Amino acid sequence: MTNLKKVHYKTKARTSGAFVLSRLLVALLAAAVFLAPPARVLAQQFAQIGAQTQVADKTIAIADNAIRPFRVQVPQVAIDDLRQRIAATRWTDKETVTDQSQGVQLATMKELVRYWGTKYDWRKAEAKLNALPQFITNIDGLDIHFIHVRSKNPNALPLLVTHGWPGSVIEQLKIIGPLTDPTTYGGRPEDAFDLVIPSIPGYGFSGKPTGTGWDPDRIARAWTELMKRLGYTRYVAQGGDWGSPITSAMARQAPAGLLGIHINLPATIPPDVAPVLASGGPAPAGLSEKERAAFDSLDTFNKKERAYAVIMGTRPQTIGYGITDSPIGLAAWLLGHPGFVQWTSSSNSEKSPTKDEVLDDITLYWLTNSAVSSARLYWENKASLLNAIAQKTNEISLPVAITVFPGEIYRAPETWARRAYRNLIYFHEADKGGHFAAWEQPQLFSEEIRAAFRSLAANSQR
């Protein structure tokens, strides 16, 4: 009995203590709920803190349709840290070849990095961005950063432009003037556009997805919502690199208001050619001269130049550790894209984009810590970007315009383009420009956009 009583006493004591503790916790929680600001206020406070630093992980979002003004304000400590890391670089040994077949050459990297660590000024890039109207809005649970420049022309046609990798909104800055103010750049008043230039999720100042599913189709739906929020009921869209499948997905989804698209890296590889390229086999018989040239370029790309896409498409997290921790590793990884081959091999000091402009882009990736989050877009997309069947181009009924630039990964033949896009309203082969056409040849690129959308712009004003 004595032992039983002791046990009973201890049980009662524990029960009584637990009861008191539970009542105390309830009281504290009630007080916390009463005294704490609403969740929206907390989110806004965190958002304001993020707006001051702009380099923290961008995972906090406000779940409403608000469009908030945005300014870039990178803390000096982040810039100082970048320079210290550059100064502490441990260099690899020199390549064993005389060309870029092993990657970006050591001498090229050393020259660029020497400038990056001593003379490059991020504040100039920051000032250029802050001179433009920038905003953030939450779409599908993610903060989306975008530049929105309205033309003075009240009849301007709204145009949404999407960048790619390893680009950013930086590569679109030089087309803003020619497209929004055409008369100053040799155009006509009726050629004016309102420009909307968003940062792809995981890129730049847009939020970083914390889950899977942000593929081109989902981004396309987000862009449609963005244009709707801005009040646009009739608009066009443009894209190169990743911007091409995203823009094409918009056309395939055909939301109300989208009049047509322009792309400069189209998915034209026909079904009879795609399997041969995938297997690495010889060119099919019967190709025209331009088709054979396109086949050869694509074959070279597949065998020698697309390693970056394979790695990011399968192991973005693994490559991410190195390029997130090392600014030199990040710079070399971005410059290793075939779109930069001509740029890195040229010694012309007047080349476009300039050294500072390229470093603006690389530094943006570094300061926003978006090396991995941007790479994951490759993992999210399982379909070949250049394959007509994979990109479901036959489902696009909206008007499509294409410009082919000579320095692109491949020059899409018009015969392939017309097979892929049943409503091709414009096709033109430019005489200069490459993968980053808007960056390299902003005036020519702007003229292509005007020509491509001229008929749609006229119809939209009726």
BAROFI-575261 format. One line per 2 residues: number of its first residue (from 0); their letters; for each residue x, y, z of C-alpha. Coordinates in Angstrom, 1 decimal. Example, Ala and Ser with C-alpha at 12.3 -4.5 7.8 and 13.67 -1.06 7.14 Angstrom:
% BAROFI-575261
0	as	12.3:-4.5:7.8; 13.7:-1.1:7.1
% end
This chain:
% BAROFI-575261
0	mt	0.0:0.0:0.0; 2.8:2.4:0.9
2	nl	4.4:2.1:-2.5; 1.0:2.5:-4.3
4	kk	0.3:5.7:-2.3; 3.7:7.1:-3.3
6	vh	3.1:6.4:-6.9; -0.4:7.9:-6.7
8	yk	1.0:11.0:-5.0; 3.7:11.5:-7.7
10	tk	1.1:11.1:-10.4; -1.1:13.7:-8.9
12	ar	1.8:16.1:-8.4; 2.8:15.7:-12.1
14	ts	-0.7:16.1:-13.3; -1.2:19.2:-11.2
16	ga	2.1:20.6:-12.4; 1.3:19.9:-16.0
18	fv	-2.1:21.5:-15.6; -0.6:24.7:-14.2
20	ls	2.1:24.8:-16.9; -0.5:24.2:-19.6
22	rl	-2.6:27.1:-18.3; 0.4:29.3:-18.2
24	lv	1.3:28.5:-21.8; -2.3:29.2:-22.9
26	al	-2.2:32.5:-21.2; 1.2:33.4:-22.8
28	la	0.0:32.4:-26.2; -3.2:34.4:-25.9
30	aa	-1.2:37.4:-24.9; 1.2:36.9:-27.8
32	vf	-1.7:36.7:-30.2; -3.2:39.8:-28.7
34	la	-0.1:41.9:-28.6; 1.6:40.7:-31.8
36	pp	1.0:42.7:-35.0; -1.0:40.9:-37.8
38	ar	0.8:38.5:-40.1; 0.5:41.0:-42.9
40	vl	2.3:43.7:-40.9; 5.1:41.3:-40.0
42	aq	5.4:40.3:-43.7; 5.5:44.0:-44.7
44	qf	8.2:44.7:-42.1; 10.3:41.8:-43.3
46	aq	9.7:43.0:-46.9; 10.9:46.5:-45.9
48	ig	14.0:45.1:-44.4; 14.6:43.1:-47.6
50	aq	14.1:46.2:-49.7; 16.9:47.9:-47.7
52	tq	19.4:45.2:-48.2; 18.2:43.5:-51.4
54	va	20.7:40.7:-51.0; 19.1:38.5:-48.4
56	dk	17.3:35.3:-49.5; 14.1:36.4:-51.1
58	ti	11.7:33.9:-49.7; 9.2:36.1:-47.7
60	ai	6.2:37.1:-49.8; 3.2:39.2:-49.3
62	ad	0.1:37.2:-50.3; -1.8:39.9:-52.1
64	na	-2.0:41.6:-55.5; -0.1:44.8:-54.4
66	ir	2.5:46.2:-56.7; 5.3:47.7:-54.5
68	pf	8.0:50.2:-55.7; 11.5:48.7:-55.5
70	rv	15.0:50.1:-55.3; 18.3:48.3:-55.3
72	qv	20.4:49.1:-52.2; 23.3:46.7:-51.8
74	pq	25.1:47.0:-48.4; 28.7:48.1:-48.8
76	va	29.7:45.1:-46.7; 28.5:42.8:-49.5
78	id	30.6:44.6:-52.0; 33.6:44.6:-49.7
80	dl	33.2:40.9:-49.2; 33.1:40.3:-52.9
82	rq	36.4:42.2:-53.4; 38.0:40.3:-50.5
84	ri	37.0:37.0:-52.1; 38.4:38.1:-55.5
86	aa	41.7:39.1:-53.9; 42.0:35.7:-52.2
88	tr	41.4:33.7:-55.4; 43.4:30.5:-55.7
90	wt	44.0:30.1:-59.5; 43.9:26.9:-61.4
92	dk	46.8:26.0:-63.7; 46.8:27.1:-67.4
94	et	44.8:25.2:-70.0; 46.8:22.8:-72.1
96	vt	45.4:24.0:-75.5; 45.6:27.3:-77.3
98	dq	41.8:27.8:-77.8; 38.7:27.7:-75.7
100	sq	38.0:24.0:-76.2; 38.7:23.3:-72.5
102	gv	36.7:26.3:-71.3; 37.3:30.0:-70.6
104	ql	41.1:30.6:-70.8; 43.1:31.5:-67.7
106	at	44.5:34.7:-69.2; 41.0:35.9:-70.1
108	mk	39.8:35.2:-66.5; 42.8:36.9:-64.9
110	el	42.4:40.0:-66.9; 38.7:40.3:-66.2
112	vr	39.0:39.5:-62.5; 41.8:42.0:-62.0
114	yw	39.5:44.7:-63.3; 36.5:43.3:-61.3
116	gt	38.4:43.4:-58.0; 40.0:46.8:-58.4
118	ky	38.2:49.1:-60.8; 34.7:47.8:-61.4
120	dw	32.0:49.9:-59.7; 28.7:48.1:-58.9
122	rk	27.2:51.4:-57.8; 27.0:52.5:-61.4
124	ae	24.9:49.5:-62.3; 22.8:50.1:-59.2
126	ak	22.2:53.7:-60.3; 21.2:52.6:-63.8
128	ln	18.6:50.2:-62.4; 17.3:52.7:-59.9
130	al	16.8:55.3:-62.6; 14.1:53.0:-64.0
132	pq	10.7:52.3:-62.5; 11.1:49.0:-60.7
134	fi	8.5:47.0:-58.8; 7.8:43.8:-57.0
136	tn	4.5:41.9:-56.8; 3.6:38.5:-55.4
138	id	2.3:36.0:-58.0; 1.6:32.4:-57.2
140	gl	3.3:32.7:-53.8; 6.5:34.2:-55.1
142	di	7.8:37.8:-55.3; 8.3:38.9:-58.9
144	hf	10.7:41.8:-59.7; 10.1:43.7:-62.9
146	ih	11.0:46.9:-64.7; 8.0:48.8:-66.1
148	vr	8.6:51.8:-68.4; 5.6:53.4:-70.0
150	sk	6.1:55.3:-73.3; 4.9:58.9:-73.6
152	np	2.9:57.7:-76.6; -0.6:57.0:-75.2
154	na	-1.2:54.4:-78.0; 2.0:52.5:-77.2
156	lp	1.7:48.7:-77.5; 2.6:46.9:-74.3
158	ll	5.5:44.5:-74.7; 6.7:41.9:-72.1
160	vt	10.4:40.9:-72.6; 11.9:37.9:-70.9
162	hg	15.6:37.3:-70.5; 17.4:34.0:-70.1
164	wp	20.5:32.4:-68.6; 23.2:33.5:-68.0
166	gs	21.5:36.8:-68.6; 19.2:39.0:-66.5
168	vi	17.2:42.2:-66.8; 20.7:43.8:-67.3
170	eq	20.8:42.5:-70.9; 17.6:44.4:-71.7
172	lk	18.4:47.8:-70.4; 19.8:49.2:-73.7
174	ii	16.5:48.5:-75.6; 14.4:50.5:-73.3
176	gp	15.1:53.9:-74.9; 14.7:52.8:-78.5
178	lt	11.5:50.9:-77.9; 9.7:53.3:-75.5
180	dp	10.9:56.5:-77.3; 11.3:55.5:-80.9
182	tt	11.4:59.0:-82.5; 14.7:59.7:-80.6
184	yg	16.2:56.6:-82.1; 15.1:56.9:-85.7
186	gr	11.7:55.3:-85.4; 8.1:56.5:-85.8
188	pe	5.7:57.5:-83.0; 3.5:54.6:-83.8
190	da	6.4:52.2:-83.1; 6.3:53.0:-79.4
192	fd	6.0:50.3:-76.8; 5.3:50.2:-73.1
194	lv	8.0:47.8:-71.7; 7.6:45.2:-68.9
196	ip	10.8:43.4:-68.1; 10.5:40.8:-65.4
198	si	13.2:38.8:-63.6; 12.5:35.1:-64.0
200	pg	11.8:33.4:-60.6; 15.1:32.5:-59.0
202	yg	16.9:35.2:-60.9; 18.0:38.7:-59.8
204	fs	15.6:40.3:-57.4; 12.7:37.9:-58.0
206	gk	12.0:35.4:-55.2; 13.6:32.0:-55.1
208	pt	11.2:29.1:-55.4; 11.3:26.9:-52.3
210	gt	9.6:24.0:-54.0; 9.5:22.3:-57.4
212	gw	7.2:23.2:-60.4; 8.4:26.5:-61.6
214	dp	8.9:25.4:-65.2; 8.4:27.6:-68.3
216	dr	4.6:26.9:-68.4; 4.1:28.1:-64.8
218	ia	6.3:31.1:-65.4; 4.2:31.9:-68.5
220	ra	1.0:31.8:-66.4; 2.7:34.2:-63.9
222	wt	3.6:36.6:-66.7; 0.0:36.6:-67.9
224	el	-1.1:37.5:-64.4; 1.5:40.2:-64.2
226	mk	0.2:41.9:-67.4; -3.4:41.5:-66.1
228	rl	-2.4:43.2:-62.9; -0.8:46.1:-64.8
230	gy	-4.1:46.6:-66.5; -3.0:45.6:-70.0
232	tr	-5.8:44.0:-72.1; -3.9:43.8:-75.4
234	yv	-0.1:43.2:-75.5; 2.7:41.2:-77.1
236	aq	5.6:39.2:-75.7; 9.2:38.6:-76.7
238	gg	12.0:36.3:-75.5; 15.4:34.8:-76.2
240	dw	17.2:31.9:-74.5; 14.8:30.8:-71.6
242	gs	12.6:33.7:-72.7; 11.8:31.8:-75.9
244	pi	10.2:28.7:-74.3; 8.5:30.9:-71.7
246	ts	7.1:33.3:-74.3; 6.2:30.3:-76.5
248	am	4.3:28.8:-73.6; 2.4:32.0:-73.2
250	ar	1.4:31.7:-76.9; 0.4:28.1:-76.5
252	qa	-1.7:29.0:-73.5; -3.2:31.9:-75.5
254	pa	-4.4:34.1:-72.7; -7.0:36.7:-73.5
256	gl	-5.1:39.9:-74.6; -1.9:38.3:-76.0
258	lg	-1.8:39.3:-79.6; 1.4:37.5:-80.7
260	ih	5.0:36.8:-79.9; 8.6:37.4:-81.1
262	in	11.4:35.0:-80.3; 15.1:34.9:-81.2
264	lp	16.0:31.3:-80.3; 13.1:29.4:-81.8
266	at	12.3:25.7:-81.4; 12.5:24.6:-85.0
268	ip	14.3:21.3:-85.1; 11.8:19.0:-87.0
270	pd	10.8:15.5:-85.9; 12.8:13.8:-88.6
272	va	16.0:15.6:-87.6; 15.7:15.6:-83.8
274	pv	16.4:11.9:-83.2; 19.5:12.0:-85.4
276	la	20.9:14.9:-83.4; 20.1:13.2:-80.2
278	sg	22.0:10.1:-81.2; 24.9:11.9:-82.6
280	gp	24.5:10.4:-86.0; 25.3:11.8:-89.5
282	ap	23.2:14.5:-91.1; 20.1:13.1:-92.8
284	ag	20.0:13.2:-96.6; 18.1:15.8:-98.5
286	ls	18.9:18.8:-96.2; 19.3:22.2:-98.0
288	ek	22.5:24.2:-97.5; 21.0:26.3:-94.7
290	er	19.4:23.2:-93.1; 22.8:21.4:-93.2
292	aa	24.5:24.4:-91.6; 21.9:24.5:-88.9
294	fd	22.4:20.7:-88.3; 26.1:21.0:-88.1
296	sl	25.9:23.9:-85.6; 23.5:21.9:-83.4
298	dt	25.6:18.8:-83.7; 28.7:20.8:-82.5
300	fn	26.6:22.4:-79.7; 25.4:19.0:-78.5
302	kk	28.8:17.3:-78.5; 31.1:20.1:-77.3
304	er	29.2:23.1:-75.9; 26.1:22.0:-73.9
306	ay	27.8:20.5:-70.9; 26.7:23.4:-68.7
308	av	23.0:22.6:-69.5; 23.5:18.9:-68.8
310	im	25.0:19.6:-65.4; 22.4:22.2:-64.3
312	gt	19.7:20.0:-65.7; 20.7:17.1:-63.6
314	rp	22.8:18.3:-60.6; 22.2:22.1:-60.1
316	qt	22.7:21.7:-56.3; 26.1:20.1:-56.8
318	ig	27.6:22.7:-59.1; 26.0:25.3:-57.0
320	yg	28.3:24.9:-54.0; 31.3:26.0:-56.0
322	it	29.8:28.9:-57.9; 28.0:30.1:-54.8
324	ds	31.1:30.3:-52.7; 33.6:31.5:-55.3
326	pi	33.0:34.7:-57.4; 35.7:33.5:-59.9
328	gl	34.0:30.1:-60.2; 30.7:31.9:-60.8
330	aa	32.2:34.3:-63.4; 33.9:31.4:-65.3
332	wl	30.7:29.3:-65.2; 28.6:32.1:-66.7
334	lg	31.2:33.1:-69.3; 31.4:29.4:-70.3
336	hp	28.0:29.7:-72.0; 28.5:29.4:-75.8
338	gf	26.8:32.8:-76.2; 29.9:34.4:-74.6
340	vq	32.4:32.5:-76.8; 32.9:35.4:-79.2
342	wt	32.9:37.9:-76.4; 35.6:36.1:-74.4
344	ss	37.8:35.5:-77.5; 37.7:39.1:-78.7
346	sn	40.2:41.7:-77.7; 38.2:44.6:-79.1
348	se	37.7:47.2:-76.3; 34.6:48.6:-78.0
350	ks	32.8:45.2:-78.1; 29.2:45.1:-76.9
352	pt	28.3:44.3:-74.3; 31.2:46.1:-72.6
354	kd	33.3:44.7:-69.8; 31.4:46.7:-67.3
356	ev	28.1:45.5:-68.6; 29.1:41.9:-68.4
358	ld	30.4:42.4:-64.9; 27.1:44.1:-64.0
360	di	25.3:40.8:-64.9; 27.8:38.6:-63.1
362	tl	27.8:40.8:-60.0; 24.0:40.7:-60.0
364	yw	24.1:36.9:-59.8; 26.7:37.1:-57.0
366	lt	25.0:39.7:-54.9; 21.6:38.1:-55.1
368	ns	23.1:34.6:-54.4; 21.1:33.3:-57.3
370	av	23.6:30.9:-58.9; 21.7:27.8:-57.8
372	ss	18.2:29.1:-57.9; 18.7:30.2:-61.5
374	ar	20.3:26.9:-62.5; 17.3:25.0:-61.2
376	ly	15.2:26.2:-64.2; 17.2:23.7:-66.3
378	we	16.3:20.9:-63.8; 12.7:21.9:-64.0
380	nk	12.6:21.7:-67.7; 12.8:18.2:-69.1
382	as	12.0:19.1:-72.8; 14.6:20.1:-75.4
384	ll	14.4:23.9:-75.8; 15.1:23.7:-79.6
386	na	12.9:20.7:-80.5; 9.7:21.6:-82.2
388	ia	7.8:18.5:-80.9; 9.1:18.9:-77.4
390	qk	8.1:22.5:-77.2; 4.7:21.7:-78.7
392	tn	5.0:24.4:-81.3; 2.1:22.9:-83.3
394	ei	-0.2:24.0:-80.5; 0.6:27.6:-81.1
396	sl	-2.0:29.4:-83.2; -1.2:33.0:-82.3
398	pv	1.0:35.0:-84.7; 4.7:34.3:-84.3
400	ai	7.6:36.4:-85.4; 11.3:35.2:-85.5
402	tv	14.6:36.9:-86.0; 17.7:34.8:-86.6
404	fp	21.0:36.4:-85.5; 24.2:35.1:-87.1
406	ge	26.1:34.6:-83.8; 23.3:32.5:-82.2
408	iy	23.8:28.9:-81.1; 22.3:27.9:-84.4
410	ra	20.7:29.7:-87.3; 17.2:28.4:-87.6
412	pe	16.3:27.9:-91.3; 13.1:29.5:-92.5
414	tw	12.0:26.1:-93.9; 12.2:24.6:-90.4
416	ar	10.5:27.7:-88.8; 7.5:27.5:-91.1
418	ra	7.1:23.8:-90.4; 7.2:24.4:-86.6
420	yr	5.0:27.5:-86.4; 1.8:27.4:-88.5
422	nl	1.1:31.2:-88.1; 4.6:32.6:-88.8
424	iy	4.0:36.3:-89.7; 7.6:37.5:-89.8
426	fh	10.9:35.8:-90.4; 14.2:37.7:-90.9
428	ea	17.9:36.9:-90.8; 19.8:39.8:-89.3
430	dk	23.3:40.5:-90.5; 24.9:40.9:-87.0
432	gg	24.2:40.0:-83.4; 24.4:36.8:-81.4
434	hf	22.8:35.0:-78.5; 22.5:38.2:-76.4
436	aa	21.1:40.2:-79.3; 19.4:42.9:-77.3
438	we	22.6:43.5:-75.3; 25.0:43.3:-78.3
440	qp	23.0:45.2:-80.9; 20.2:47.1:-79.1
442	ql	19.4:49.4:-82.1; 19.1:46.5:-84.6
444	fs	17.2:44.4:-82.1; 14.7:47.3:-81.5
446	ee	14.2:47.7:-85.2; 13.5:43.9:-85.5
448	ir	10.9:44.2:-82.7; 9.2:47.2:-84.5
450	aa	9.1:45.4:-87.8; 7.9:42.1:-86.2
452	fr	5.0:43.7:-84.4; 4.1:46.5:-86.7
454	sl	1.0:44.8:-88.1; -0.2:43.7:-84.7
456	aa	0.4:47.2:-83.3; -1.7:48.7:-86.0
458	ns	-4.5:46.3:-85.3; -4.4:46.9:-81.6
460	qr	-5.1:50.6:-82.0; -8.3:50.0:-84.0
% end
